[in-house]
Amino acid sequence: MPIPPLVEPVAALSPAERVRTARHAALAGFGELAQRRLAASRVAVVGAGGLGSPVVLALAAAGVGELVVIDDDEVEQSNLHRQVMHRHSDLGAAKVDSAVRVAADLAPETVVRTVRERLTPANAQELLRGADVVVDGTDTFETRGAVAAATESLGVPLVWGTLQEFDAQVTVFWSAPPVGDPIVLSDLYPPDSVGAVPTCAQVGVLGALCLQVGGVLAIETIKLLTGVGEPLLGRVLLIDSLHARQHEIPLHPAHTVGRAAGTSPAAVDADAPAPPQVTPDELPARVAAGAVLLDVREPAETSLGVIPGSVLRPLGEVLADPAAAGPGPFVVVCQAGIRAQRAAAALRRTGASAAVLTGGIEAWTRRSGE
């Protein structure tokens, strides 16, 4: 649904800025008013790497008034295939310094304030306070959790994206939207549901995908600031670059119950019995009897190995629409069994038959290696 603009516009653009952003002014439904809102806005970008780089480039070029760029890292040669804000001449320099240079070259009226500091749970609120929108371009779930917790407390919208290898997810979290339900990180990734996710150094990432996802993050930010269009609040955009496919899934508050009302059936019913368990030794017989192996790990995890014959569907997708999986029977698999229990419970609430592989892929791998 449309969201009211987040900022009041500046009184007027400078003559140079009007010329520079003339193609925005020509956009129907955008025009100079939205451009003046951008000029009045302040955006915090956490991370100046693969996602932060195109976000900084796009938002500076768009005419955002102030960018706060937070990153404590230095430029390495292995960054350059995807972190397009940096150059060979920047090797060994602070990544945030690149933001100052590119913004000055693209949009001299955009002010860049750099924070060469690692964002942590202890300093996150202080670093993000005052931003109209926060963009998360970090690459660890520990830091993502700190960013999300701070924006939830501050009531600031969080434009969020993640990617590994050839796949990506983009959405908007907001604990205090002016319309609609609050949506926060734990609605998509419940605490302790992610497990150990491989790093980009371990499994790689398609450099050009960073530009695509960064562009989407910038567009979502612009929409929130100006009130133009409909942001991804309550929706998750899934990008499969290898097969040139994009689709979206709905995202509802985890505390909401009641599928008839169109809300998520993903919330846990404390009175419901726990899903039955299937041991690795019992698994072959279950599969032979017709059970479907449903692996709910993320693509970066399943790329490292799956049980043959598994159907791959990430947890967030299952929780968003468990009925779409069908009646089963299912044996649900994750890394160690925690996410599988949540998915199986959601499936069972739709009437499907679903059990959990005890110990997850880790237990199955140990058994196979014996």
Secondary structure, 3 states (H helix, E strand, C coil): CCCCCCCCCCCCCCHHHHHHCHHHHCCCCCHHHHHHHHHCCEEEEECCCCCHHHHHHHHHHHCCCEEEEECCCECCHHHCCCCCCCCHHHCCCEHHHHHHHHHHHHCCCCEEEEECCCCCCCCHHHHHCCCCEEEECCCCHHHHHHHHHHHHHHCCCEEEEEEEECEEEEEEEECCCCCCCCECHHHHCCCCCCCCCCCHHHHCECHHHHHHHHHHHHHHHHHHHHCCCCCCECEEEEEEHHHCEEEEEECCCCCCCCHHHCCCCCCCCCCCCCCCEECCCCHHHHHHCCCEEEECCCHHHHCCCCCCCCEECCHHHHHHCHHHHCCCCEEEECCCCHHHHHHHHHHHHCCCCEEEECCHHHHHHHHHHC
